Structure formats: structure tokens, C-alpha cells
Amino acid sequence: MYYTYYPYDNNVQLIDWNDDNFVPITPYVIRELLGNPESEGKSEIDGKWTMRYKTGDYNVYVGFRGDNGSQLNYLRLKKY
């Protein structure tokens, strides 16, 4: 996954990508692609399943529509 923006800005703090529902992506698929997350479980904010990975200066949050067997809802790249 690549993100580009113009002009180059070191102050970008958060980028969201919402799923288009064309391909079924579940927590199992994400785990197979990215390995075990730093943390996962029900979000305290909305009660839906969330996985968190660390990469460089960013956390990658993978949110799902329901429980740990549900469809992908979003990917969020957030600066520490």
C-alpha cells in the first residue's frame, strides 16, 4: 500500500481507506498477509473488531464491521 500527497508534507497525521466491499477481507485474511498484530480485540469506541500493527512511525489500524469473523471496514494509517 502506498500513499502519496502533494506537496510533500511531514505533518500528515492520519490517512483512512474505506473498504469497497468487492473482495471479502476478514481478520483471518489480514493475519495471513501481515502476521500477528501488536493488539486486537473489540474497540472501546464502537465495539467492533480492530487489529493494530506497528510500522515505522505509524500504527496501522484494521477495522471490521462486527466481530472477529466480519468484513473489513477500514484501514487507518496513524502517525505516533
PDB file of N, CA, C and O in Angstrom, chain B, residues numbered from 101:
ATOM      1  N   MET B 101       0.843  -1.152   0.000  1.00  0.00           N
ATOM      2  CA  MET B 101       0.000   0.000   0.000  1.00  0.00           C
ATOM      3  C   MET B 101       0.897   1.225   0.000  1.00  0.00           C
ATOM      4  O   MET B 101       1.815   1.322   0.814  1.00  0.00           O
ATOM      5  N   TYR B 102       0.644   2.152  -0.895  1.00  0.00           N
ATOM      6  CA  TYR B 102       1.424   3.372  -0.979  1.00  0.00           C
ATOM      7  C   TYR B 102       0.501   4.574  -0.883  1.00  0.00           C
ATOM      8  O   TYR B 102      -0.589   4.582  -1.455  1.00  0.00           O
ATOM      9  N   TYR B 103       0.941   5.574  -0.163  1.00  0.00           N
ATOM     10  CA  TYR B 103       0.196   6.821  -0.074  1.00  0.00           C
ATOM     11  C   TYR B 103       1.097   7.932  -0.585  1.00  0.00           C
ATOM     12  O   TYR B 103       2.263   8.025  -0.203  1.00  0.00           O
ATOM     13  N   THR B 104       0.557   8.756  -1.433  1.00  0.00           N
ATOM     14  CA  THR B 104       1.302   9.915  -1.905  1.00  0.00           C
ATOM     15  C   THR B 104       0.434  11.146  -1.706  1.00  0.00           C
ATOM     16  O   THR B 104      -0.794  11.056  -1.713  1.00  0.00           O
ATOM     17  N   TYR B 105       1.058  12.267  -1.533  1.00  0.00           N
ATOM     18  CA  TYR B 105       0.321  13.512  -1.383  1.00  0.00           C
ATOM     19  C   TYR B 105       1.221  14.646  -1.866  1.00  0.00           C
ATOM     20  O   TYR B 105       2.447  14.556  -1.794  1.00  0.00           O
ATOM     21  N   TYR B 106       0.610  15.686  -2.348  1.00  0.00           N
ATOM     22  CA  TYR B 106       1.351  16.813  -2.889  1.00  0.00           C
ATOM     23  C   TYR B 106       0.828  18.085  -2.276  1.00  0.00           C
ATOM     24  O   TYR B 106      -0.389  18.224  -2.156  1.00  0.00           O
ATOM     25  N   PRO B 107       1.645  19.003  -1.889  1.00  0.00           N
ATOM     26  CA  PRO B 107       3.093  18.865  -1.840  1.00  0.00           C
ATOM     27  C   PRO B 107       3.514  17.977  -0.682  1.00  0.00           C
ATOM     28  O   PRO B 107       2.724  17.726   0.227  1.00  0.00           O
ATOM     29  N   TYR B 108       4.758  17.499  -0.706  1.00  0.00           N
ATOM     30  CA  TYR B 108       5.249  16.632   0.362  1.00  0.00           C
ATOM     31  C   TYR B 108       5.058  17.328   1.699  1.00  0.00           C
ATOM     32  O   TYR B 108       5.488  18.468   1.873  1.00  0.00           O
ATOM     33  N   ASP B 109       4.415  16.653   2.643  1.00  0.00           N
ATOM     34  CA  ASP B 109       4.074  17.277   3.925  1.00  0.00           C
ATOM     35  C   ASP B 109       4.370  16.307   5.055  1.00  0.00           C
ATOM     36  O   ASP B 109       3.709  15.276   5.172  1.00  0.00           O
ATOM     37  N   ASN B 110       5.356  16.621   5.890  1.00  0.00           N
ATOM     38  CA  ASN B 110       5.706  15.784   7.040  1.00  0.00           C
ATOM     39  C   ASN B 110       4.661  15.829   8.140  1.00  0.00           C
ATOM     40  O   ASN B 110       4.750  15.065   9.100  1.00  0.00           O
ATOM     41  N   ASN B 111       3.679  16.702   8.022  1.00  0.00           N
ATOM     42  CA  ASN B 111       2.680  16.867   9.075  1.00  0.00           C
ATOM     43  C   ASN B 111       1.449  15.994   8.895  1.00  0.00           C
ATOM     44  O   ASN B 111       0.511  16.096   9.686  1.00  0.00           O
ATOM     45  N   VAL B 112       1.422  15.142   7.881  1.00  0.00           N
ATOM     46  CA  VAL B 112       0.283  14.240   7.705  1.00  0.00           C
ATOM     47  C   VAL B 112       0.225  13.315   8.916  1.00  0.00           C
ATOM     48  O   VAL B 112       1.195  12.610   9.195  1.00  0.00           O
ATOM     49  N   GLN B 113      -0.876  13.304   9.630  1.00  0.00           N
ATOM     50  CA  GLN B 113      -1.025  12.540  10.860  1.00  0.00           C
ATOM     51  C   GLN B 113      -1.894  11.300  10.699  1.00  0.00           C
ATOM     52  O   GLN B 113      -1.733  10.331  11.441  1.00  0.00           O
ATOM     53  N   LEU B 114      -2.820  11.321   9.731  1.00  0.00           N
ATOM     54  CA  LEU B 114      -3.780  10.228   9.619  1.00  0.00           C
ATOM     55  C   LEU B 114      -4.263  10.097   8.176  1.00  0.00           C
ATOM     56  O   LEU B 114      -4.585  11.089   7.522  1.00  0.00           O
ATOM     57  N   ILE B 115      -4.308   8.847   7.689  1.00  0.00           N
ATOM     58  CA  ILE B 115      -4.867   8.559   6.370  1.00  0.00           C
ATOM     59  C   ILE B 115      -5.819   7.383   6.530  1.00  0.00           C
ATOM     60  O   ILE B 115      -5.446   6.364   7.112  1.00  0.00           O
ATOM     61  N   ASP B 116      -7.046   7.505   6.023  1.00  0.00           N
ATOM     62  CA  ASP B 116      -8.045   6.431   6.074  1.00  0.00           C
ATOM     63  C   ASP B 116      -8.330   5.911   4.674  1.00  0.00           C
ATOM     64  O   ASP B 116      -8.341   6.668   3.703  1.00  0.00           O
ATOM     65  N   TRP B 117      -8.561   4.608   4.589  1.00  0.00           N
ATOM     66  CA  TRP B 117      -9.036   3.973   3.364  1.00  0.00           C
ATOM     67  C   TRP B 117     -10.236   3.129   3.755  1.00  0.00           C
ATOM     68  O   TRP B 117     -10.119   2.241   4.600  1.00  0.00           O
ATOM     69  N   ASN B 118     -11.381   3.392   3.156  1.00  0.00           N
ATOM     70  CA  ASN B 118     -12.590   2.628   3.450  1.00  0.00           C
ATOM     71  C   ASN B 118     -12.766   1.526   2.424  1.00  0.00           C
ATOM     72  O   ASN B 118     -12.545   1.729   1.230  1.00  0.00           O
ATOM     73  N   ASP B 119     -13.165   0.355   2.900  1.00  0.00           N
ATOM     74  CA  ASP B 119     -13.303  -0.810   2.036  1.00  0.00           C
ATOM     75  C   ASP B 119     -14.432  -0.615   1.040  1.00  0.00           C
ATOM     76  O   ASP B 119     -15.454  -0.007   1.360  1.00  0.00           O
ATOM     77  N   ASP B 120     -14.248  -1.130  -0.167  1.00  0.00           N
ATOM     78  CA  ASP B 120     -15.242  -1.018  -1.229  1.00  0.00           C
ATOM     79  C   ASP B 120     -16.159  -2.238  -1.320  1.00  0.00           C
ATOM     80  O   ASP B 120     -17.061  -2.259  -2.157  1.00  0.00           O
ATOM     81  N   ASN B 121     -15.951  -3.250  -0.481  1.00  0.00           N
ATOM     82  CA  ASN B 121     -16.789  -4.454  -0.416  1.00  0.00           C
ATOM     83  C   ASN B 121     -16.704  -5.367  -1.629  1.00  0.00           C
ATOM     84  O   ASN B 121     -17.528  -6.272  -1.761  1.00  0.00           O
ATOM     85  N   PHE B 122     -15.737  -5.163  -2.519  1.00  0.00           N
ATOM     86  CA  PHE B 122     -15.635  -6.027  -3.698  1.00  0.00           C
ATOM     87  C   PHE B 122     -14.961  -7.354  -3.381  1.00  0.00           C
ATOM     88  O   PHE B 122     -15.268  -8.370  -4.005  1.00  0.00           O
ATOM     89  N   VAL B 123     -14.050  -7.355  -2.420  1.00  0.00           N
ATOM     90  CA  VAL B 123     -13.325  -8.571  -2.069  1.00  0.00           C
ATOM     91  C   VAL B 123     -13.530  -8.834  -0.577  1.00  0.00           C
ATOM     92  O   VAL B 123     -13.285  -7.944   0.239  1.00  0.00           O
ATOM     93  N   PRO B 124     -13.974 -10.040  -0.203  1.00  0.00           N
ATOM     94  CA  PRO B 124     -14.156 -10.330   1.221  1.00  0.00           C
ATOM     95  C   PRO B 124     -12.811 -10.399   1.945  1.00  0.00           C
ATOM     96  O   PRO B 124     -11.972 -11.245   1.636  1.00  0.00           O
ATOM     97  N   ILE B 125     -12.621  -9.511   2.897  1.00  0.00           N
ATOM     98  CA  ILE B 125     -11.391  -9.476   3.684  1.00  0.00           C
ATOM     99  C   ILE B 125     -11.777  -9.563   5.152  1.00  0.00           C
ATOM    100  O   ILE B 125     -12.455  -8.684   5.684  1.00  0.00           O
ATOM    101  N   THR B 126     -11.339 -10.628   5.794  1.00  0.00           N
ATOM    102  CA  THR B 126     -11.661 -10.878   7.202  1.00  0.00           C
ATOM    103  C   THR B 126     -10.383 -10.781   8.044  1.00  0.00           C
ATOM    104  O   THR B 126      -9.289 -10.691   7.487  1.00  0.00           O
ATOM    105  N   PRO B 127     -10.505 -10.798   9.370  1.00  0.00           N
ATOM    106  CA  PRO B 127      -9.306 -10.806  10.205  1.00  0.00           C
ATOM    107  C   PRO B 127      -8.353 -11.958   9.850  1.00  0.00           C
ATOM    108  O   PRO B 127      -7.135 -11.792   9.911  1.00  0.00           O
ATOM    109  N   TYR B 128      -8.893 -13.104   9.486  1.00  0.00           N
ATOM    110  CA  TYR B 128      -8.053 -14.241   9.096  1.00  0.00           C
ATOM    111  C   TYR B 128      -7.167 -13.878   7.902  1.00  0.00           C
ATOM    112  O   TYR B 128      -5.973 -14.176   7.897  1.00  0.00           O
ATOM    113  N   VAL B 129      -7.756 -13.237   6.899  1.00  0.00           N
ATOM    114  CA  VAL B 129      -7.010 -12.851   5.696  1.00  0.00           C
ATOM    115  C   VAL B 129      -5.921 -11.842   6.060  1.00  0.00           C
ATOM    116  O   VAL B 129      -4.787 -11.969   5.596  1.00  0.00           O
ATOM    117  N   ILE B 130      -6.244 -10.851   6.877  1.00  0.00           N
ATOM    118  CA  ILE B 130      -5.253  -9.847   7.291  1.00  0.00           C
ATOM    119  C   ILE B 130      -4.108 -10.516   8.044  1.00  0.00           C
ATOM    120  O   ILE B 130      -2.943 -10.202   7.803  1.00  0.00           O
ATOM    121  N   ARG B 131      -4.429 -11.436   8.956  1.00  0.00           N
ATOM    122  CA  ARG B 131      -3.401 -12.140   9.737  1.00  0.00           C
ATOM    123  C   ARG B 131      -2.489 -12.962   8.824  1.00  0.00           C
ATOM    124  O   ARG B 131      -1.280 -13.027   9.051  1.00  0.00           O
ATOM    125  N   GLU B 132      -3.054 -13.580   7.808  1.00  0.00           N
ATOM    126  CA  GLU B 132      -2.256 -14.357   6.855  1.00  0.00           C
ATOM    127  C   GLU B 132      -1.322 -13.452   6.049  1.00  0.00           C
ATOM    128  O   GLU B 132      -0.205 -13.852   5.721  1.00  0.00           O
ATOM    129  N   LEU B 133      -1.768 -12.247   5.731  1.00  0.00           N
ATOM    130  CA  LEU B 133      -0.964 -11.322   4.937  1.00  0.00           C
ATOM    131  C   LEU B 133       0.083 -10.573   5.759  1.00  0.00           C
ATOM    132  O   LEU B 133       1.215 -10.398   5.310  1.00  0.00           O
ATOM    133  N   LEU B 134      -0.288 -10.133   6.957  1.00  0.00           N
ATOM    134  CA  LEU B 134       0.572  -9.253   7.754  1.00  0.00           C
ATOM    135  C   LEU B 134       1.171  -9.901   8.997  1.00  0.00           C
ATOM    136  O   LEU B 134       2.030  -9.308   9.650  1.00  0.00           O
ATOM    137  N   GLY B 135       0.728 -11.108   9.328  1.00  0.00           N
ATOM    138  CA  GLY B 135       1.199 -11.758  10.547  1.00  0.00           C
ATOM    139  C   GLY B 135       0.356 -11.351  11.746  1.00  0.00           C
ATOM    140  O   GLY B 135      -0.694 -10.726  11.597  1.00  0.00           O
ATOM    141  N   ASN B 136       0.825 -11.712  12.934  1.00  0.00           N
ATOM    142  CA  ASN B 136       0.079 -11.404  14.147  1.00  0.00           C
ATOM    143  C   ASN B 136       0.176  -9.922  14.474  1.00  0.00           C
ATOM    144  O   ASN B 136       1.257  -9.338  14.401  1.00  0.00           O
ATOM    145  N   PRO B 137      -0.949  -9.308  14.835  1.00  0.00           N
ATOM    146  CA  PRO B 137      -0.940  -7.888  15.165  1.00  0.00           C
ATOM    147  C   PRO B 137      -0.334  -7.619  16.543  1.00  0.00           C
ATOM    148  O   PRO B 137      -0.212  -8.526  17.367  1.00  0.00           O
ATOM    149  N   GLU B 138       0.040  -6.370  16.778  1.00  0.00           N
ATOM    150  CA  GLU B 138       0.505  -5.945  18.101  1.00  0.00           C
ATOM    151  C   GLU B 138      -0.618  -6.111  19.128  1.00  0.00           C
ATOM    152  O   GLU B 138      -0.385  -6.498  20.273  1.00  0.00           O
ATOM    153  N   SER B 139      -1.833  -5.809  18.689  1.00  0.00           N
ATOM    154  CA  SER B 139      -3.005  -5.987  19.552  1.00  0.00           C
ATOM    155  C   SER B 139      -4.235  -6.173  18.678  1.00  0.00           C
ATOM    156  O   SER B 139      -4.256  -5.778  17.512  1.00  0.00           O
ATOM    157  N   GLU B 140      -5.249  -6.777  19.258  1.00  0.00           N
ATOM    158  CA  GLU B 140      -6.535  -6.925  18.563  1.00  0.00           C
ATOM    159  C   GLU B 140      -7.621  -7.182  19.583  1.00  0.00           C
ATOM    160  O   GLU B 140      -7.356  -7.661  20.685  1.00  0.00           O
ATOM    161  N   GLY B 141      -8.841  -6.860  19.206  1.00  0.00           N
ATOM    162  CA  GLY B 141      -9.987  -7.075  20.081  1.00  0.00           C
ATOM    163  C   GLY B 141     -11.082  -6.081  19.763  1.00  0.00           C
ATOM    164  O   GLY B 141     -10.993  -5.317  18.802  1.00  0.00           O
ATOM    165  N   LYS B 142     -12.125  -6.104  20.593  1.00  0.00           N
ATOM    166  CA  LYS B 142     -13.245  -5.188  20.398  1.00  0.00           C
ATOM    167  C   LYS B 142     -12.831  -3.774  20.766  1.00  0.00           C
ATOM    168  O   LYS B 142     -12.241  -3.535  21.819  1.00  0.00           O
ATOM    169  N   SER B 143     -13.147  -2.855  19.890  1.00  0.00           N
ATOM    170  CA  SER B 143     -12.851  -1.450  20.118  1.00  0.00           C
ATOM    171  C   SER B 143     -13.690  -0.917  21.277  1.00  0.00           C
ATOM    172  O   SER B 143     -14.879  -1.217  21.379  1.00  0.00           O
ATOM    173  N   GLU B 144     -13.072  -0.135  22.137  1.00  0.00           N
ATOM    174  CA  GLU B 144     -13.807   0.511  23.233  1.00  0.00           C
ATOM    175  C   GLU B 144     -14.682   1.641  22.711  1.00  0.00           C
ATOM    176  O   GLU B 144     -15.605   2.089  23.391  1.00  0.00           O
ATOM    177  N   ILE B 145     -14.384   2.097  21.502  1.00  0.00           N
ATOM    178  CA  ILE B 145     -15.148   3.205  20.925  1.00  0.00           C
ATOM    179  C   ILE B 145     -16.467   2.734  20.329  1.00  0.00           C
ATOM    180  O   ILE B 145     -17.522   3.286  20.643  1.00  0.00           O
ATOM    181  N   ASP B 146     -16.418   1.713  19.469  1.00  0.00           N
ATOM    182  CA  ASP B 146     -17.646   1.290  18.782  1.00  0.00           C
ATOM    183  C   ASP B 146     -17.990  -0.183  18.975  1.00  0.00           C
ATOM    184  O   ASP B 146     -18.999  -0.642  18.439  1.00  0.00           O
ATOM    185  N   GLY B 147     -17.193  -0.934  19.715  1.00  0.00           N
ATOM    186  CA  GLY B 147     -17.498  -2.338  19.992  1.00  0.00           C
ATOM    187  C   GLY B 147     -17.223  -3.282  18.831  1.00  0.00           C
ATOM    188  O   GLY B 147     -17.596  -4.454  18.889  1.00  0.00           O
ATOM    189  N   LYS B 148     -16.578  -2.792  17.780  1.00  0.00           N
ATOM    190  CA  LYS B 148     -16.281  -3.625  16.614  1.00  0.00           C
ATOM    191  C   LYS B 148     -14.832  -4.097  16.659  1.00  0.00           C
ATOM    192  O   LYS B 148     -14.000  -3.503  17.345  1.00  0.00           O
ATOM    193  N   TRP B 149     -14.534  -5.170  15.926  1.00  0.00           N
ATOM    194  CA  TRP B 149     -13.210  -5.793  15.961  1.00  0.00           C
ATOM    195  C   TRP B 149     -12.167  -4.900  15.296  1.00  0.00           C
ATOM    196  O   TRP B 149     -12.388  -4.391  14.197  1.00  0.00           O
ATOM    197  N   THR B 150     -11.027  -4.711  15.967  1.00  0.00           N
ATOM    198  CA  THR B 150      -9.943  -3.885  15.458  1.00  0.00           C
ATOM    199  C   THR B 150      -8.611  -4.589  15.676  1.00  0.00           C
ATOM    200  O   THR B 150      -8.396  -5.207  16.719  1.00  0.00           O
ATOM    201  N   MET B 151      -7.717  -4.497  14.697  1.00  0.00           N
ATOM    202  CA  MET B 151      -6.358  -5.030  14.799  1.00  0.00           C
ATOM    203  C   MET B 151      -5.396  -3.863  14.634  1.00  0.00           C
ATOM    204  O   MET B 151      -5.664  -2.938  13.867  1.00  0.00           O
ATOM    205  N   ARG B 152      -4.256  -3.902  15.366  1.00  0.00           N
ATOM    206  CA  ARG B 152      -3.269  -2.825  15.266  1.00  0.00           C
ATOM    207  C   ARG B 152      -1.889  -3.406  14.973  1.00  0.00           C
ATOM    208  O   ARG B 152      -1.428  -4.334  15.637  1.00  0.00           O
ATOM    209  N   TYR B 153      -1.245  -2.832  13.958  1.00  0.00           N
ATOM    210  CA  TYR B 153       0.121  -3.193  13.577  1.00  0.00           C
ATOM    211  C   TYR B 153       0.989  -1.948  13.677  1.00  0.00           C
ATOM    212  O   TYR B 153       0.503  -0.837  13.463  1.00  0.00           O
ATOM    213  N   LYS B 154       2.278  -2.121  14.002  1.00  0.00           N
ATOM    214  CA  LYS B 154       3.229  -1.013  14.007  1.00  0.00           C
ATOM    215  C   LYS B 154       4.104  -1.104  12.772  1.00  0.00           C
ATOM    216  O   LYS B 154       4.535  -2.190  12.384  1.00  0.00           O
ATOM    217  N   THR B 155       4.368   0.055  12.148  1.00  0.00           N
ATOM    218  CA  THR B 155       5.266   0.126  11.012  1.00  0.00           C
ATOM    219  C   THR B 155       5.926   1.492  10.984  1.00  0.00           C
ATOM    220  O   THR B 155       5.260   2.504  10.766  1.00  0.00           O
ATOM    221  N   GLY B 156       7.223   1.524  11.203  1.00  0.00           N
ATOM    222  CA  GLY B 156       7.939   2.800  11.203  1.00  0.00           C
ATOM    223  C   GLY B 156       7.370   3.762  12.229  1.00  0.00           C
ATOM    224  O   GLY B 156       7.245   3.419  13.405  1.00  0.00           O
ATOM    225  N   ASP B 157       7.025   4.965  11.789  1.00  0.00           N
ATOM    226  CA  ASP B 157       6.456   5.993  12.661  1.00  0.00           C
ATOM    227  C   ASP B 157       4.938   5.928  12.738  1.00  0.00           C
ATOM    228  O   ASP B 157       4.307   6.840  13.271  1.00  0.00           O
ATOM    229  N   TYR B 158       4.346   4.862  12.214  1.00  0.00           N
ATOM    230  CA  TYR B 158       2.899   4.783  12.119  1.00  0.00           C
ATOM    231  C   TYR B 158       2.350   3.514  12.765  1.00  0.00           C
ATOM    232  O   TYR B 158       3.035   2.495  12.859  1.00  0.00           O
ATOM    233  N   ASN B 159       1.107   3.604  13.202  1.00  0.00           N
ATOM    234  CA  ASN B 159       0.299   2.444  13.557  1.00  0.00           C
ATOM    235  C   ASN B 159      -0.662   2.214  12.395  1.00  0.00           C
ATOM    236  O   ASN B 159      -1.188   3.171  11.827  1.00  0.00           O
ATOM    237  N   VAL B 160      -0.890   0.973  12.046  1.00  0.00           N
ATOM    238  CA  VAL B 160      -1.898   0.623  11.050  1.00  0.00           C
ATOM    239  C   VAL B 160      -3.039  -0.038  11.797  1.00  0.00           C
ATOM    240  O   VAL B 160      -2.863  -1.087  12.415  1.00  0.00           O
ATOM    241  N   TYR B 161      -4.213   0.582  11.738  1.00  0.00           N
ATOM    242  CA  TYR B 161      -5.409   0.033  12.364  1.00  0.00           C
ATOM    243  C   TYR B 161      -6.261  -0.596  11.278  1.00  0.00           C
ATOM    244  O   TYR B 161      -6.509   0.019  10.241  1.00  0.00           O
ATOM    245  N   VAL B 162      -6.705  -1.813  11.511  1.00  0.00           N
ATOM    246  CA  VAL B 162      -7.561  -2.527  10.576  1.00  0.00           C
ATOM    247  C   VAL B 162      -8.882  -2.749  11.294  1.00  0.00           C
ATOM    248  O   VAL B 162      -8.952  -3.518  12.253  1.00  0.00           O
ATOM    249  N   GLY B 163      -9.930  -2.073  10.830  1.00  0.00           N
ATOM    250  CA  GLY B 163     -11.236  -2.145  11.479  1.00  0.00           C
ATOM    251  C   GLY B 163     -12.214  -2.982  10.684  1.00  0.00           C
ATOM    252  O   GLY B 163     -12.188  -2.985   9.453  1.00  0.00           O
ATOM    253  N   PHE B 164     -13.069  -3.687  11.384  1.00  0.00           N
ATOM    254  CA  PHE B 164     -14.050  -4.574  10.754  1.00  0.00           C
ATOM    255  C   PHE B 164     -15.462  -4.150  11.123  1.00  0.00           C
ATOM    256  O   PHE B 164     -15.662  -3.389  12.070  1.00  0.00           O
ATOM    257  N   ARG B 165     -16.430  -4.640  10.380  1.00  0.00           N
ATOM    258  CA  ARG B 165     -17.817  -4.221  10.565  1.00  0.00           C
ATOM    259  C   ARG B 165     -18.486  -4.813  11.810  1.00  0.00           C
ATOM    260  O   ARG B 165     -19.506  -4.293  12.264  1.00  0.00           O
ATOM    261  N   GLY B 166     -17.939  -5.868  12.354  1.00  0.00           N
ATOM    262  CA  GLY B 166     -18.568  -6.511  13.511  1.00  0.00           C
ATOM    263  C   GLY B 166     -17.551  -7.240  14.355  1.00  0.00           C
ATOM    264  O   GLY B 166     -16.606  -6.638  14.865  1.00  0.00           O
ATOM    265  N   ASP B 167     -17.748  -8.559  14.503  1.00  0.00           N
ATOM    266  CA  ASP B 167     -16.864  -9.364  15.353  1.00  0.00           C
ATOM    267  C   ASP B 167     -15.623  -9.823  14.584  1.00  0.00           C
ATOM    268  O   ASP B 167     -15.343  -9.332  13.491  1.00  0.00           O
ATOM    269  N   ASN B 168     -14.885 -10.772  15.168  1.00  0.00           N
ATOM    270  CA  ASN B 168     -13.612 -11.182  14.575  1.00  0.00           C
ATOM    271  C   ASN B 168     -13.741 -12.065  13.342  1.00  0.00           C
ATOM    272  O   ASN B 168     -12.729 -12.578  12.864  1.00  0.00           O
ATOM    273  N   GLY B 169     -14.920 -12.263  12.817  1.00  0.00           N
ATOM    274  CA  GLY B 169     -15.108 -13.001  11.570  1.00  0.00           C
ATOM    275  C   GLY B 169     -15.771 -12.150  10.509  1.00  0.00           C
ATOM    276  O   GLY B 169     -16.195 -12.667   9.476  1.00  0.00           O
ATOM    277  N   SER B 170     -15.866 -10.849  10.748  1.00  0.00           N
ATOM    278  CA  SER B 170     -16.636  -9.982   9.859  1.00  0.00           C
ATOM    279  C   SER B 170     -15.790  -9.348   8.758  1.00  0.00           C
ATOM    280  O   SER B 170     -14.571  -9.514   8.716  1.00  0.00           O
ATOM    281  N   GLN B 171     -16.451  -8.632   7.883  1.00  0.00           N
ATOM    282  CA  GLN B 171     -15.851  -7.992   6.716  1.00  0.00           C
ATOM    283  C   GLN B 171     -15.081  -6.726   7.105  1.00  0.00           C
ATOM    284  O   GLN B 171     -15.466  -6.001   8.023  1.00  0.00           O
ATOM    285  N   LEU B 172     -13.987  -6.484   6.385  1.00  0.00           N
ATOM    286  CA  LEU B 172     -13.185  -5.278   6.562  1.00  0.00           C
ATOM    287  C   LEU B 172     -14.047  -4.027   6.406  1.00  0.00           C
ATOM    288  O   LEU B 172     -14.910  -3.961   5.531  1.00  0.00           O
ATOM    289  N   ASN B 173     -13.805  -3.044   7.260  1.00  0.00           N
ATOM    290  CA  ASN B 173     -14.488  -1.756   7.169  1.00  0.00           C
ATOM    291  C   ASN B 173     -13.523  -0.659   6.731  1.00  0.00           C
ATOM    292  O   ASN B 173     -13.852   0.139   5.852  1.00  0.00           O
ATOM    293  N   TYR B 174     -12.317  -0.610   7.344  1.00  0.00           N
ATOM    294  CA  TYR B 174     -11.360   0.428   7.002  1.00  0.00           C
ATOM    295  C   TYR B 174      -9.934   0.013   7.345  1.00  0.00           C
ATOM    296  O   TYR B 174      -9.706  -0.895   8.145  1.00  0.00           O
ATOM    297  N   LEU B 175      -8.984   0.700   6.720  1.00  0.00           N
ATOM    298  CA  LEU B 175      -7.572   0.678   7.104  1.00  0.00           C
ATOM    299  C   LEU B 175      -7.234   2.104   7.509  1.00  0.00           C
ATOM    300  O   LEU B 175      -7.608   3.048   6.813  1.00  0.00           O
ATOM    301  N   ARG B 176      -6.540   2.270   8.612  1.00  0.00           N
ATOM    302  CA  ARG B 176      -6.170   3.605   9.095  1.00  0.00           C
ATOM    303  C   ARG B 176      -4.681   3.637   9.367  1.00  0.00           C
ATOM    304  O   ARG B 176      -4.176   2.810  10.127  1.00  0.00           O
ATOM    305  N   LEU B 177      -3.979   4.559   8.771  1.00  0.00           N
ATOM    306  CA  LEU B 177      -2.561   4.771   8.980  1.00  0.00           C
ATOM    307  C   LEU B 177      -2.434   6.027   9.830  1.00  0.00           C
ATOM    308  O   LEU B 177      -2.775   7.122   9.383  1.00  0.00           O
ATOM    309  N   LYS B 178      -1.937   5.866  11.068  1.00  0.00           N
ATOM    310  CA  LYS B 178      -1.893   6.979  12.015  1.00  0.00           C
ATOM    311  C   LYS B 178      -0.497   7.153  12.562  1.00  0.00           C
ATOM    312  O   LYS B 178       0.118   6.201  13.042  1.00  0.00           O
ATOM    313  N   LYS B 179       0.007   8.385  12.486  1.00  0.00           N
ATOM    314  CA  LYS B 179       1.338   8.693  12.996  1.00  0.00           C
ATOM    315  C   LYS B 179       1.334   8.637  14.522  1.00  0.00           C
ATOM    316  O   LYS B 179       0.353   9.035  15.149  1.00  0.00           O
ATOM    317  N   TYR B 180       2.435   8.140  15.136  1.00  0.00           N
ATOM    318  CA  TYR B 180       2.538   8.087  16.605  1.00  0.00           C
ATOM    319  C   TYR B 180       2.345   9.440  17.193  1.00  0.00           C
ATOM    320  O   TYR B 180       2.397   9.596  18.413  1.00  0.00           O
TER     321      TYR B 180
END
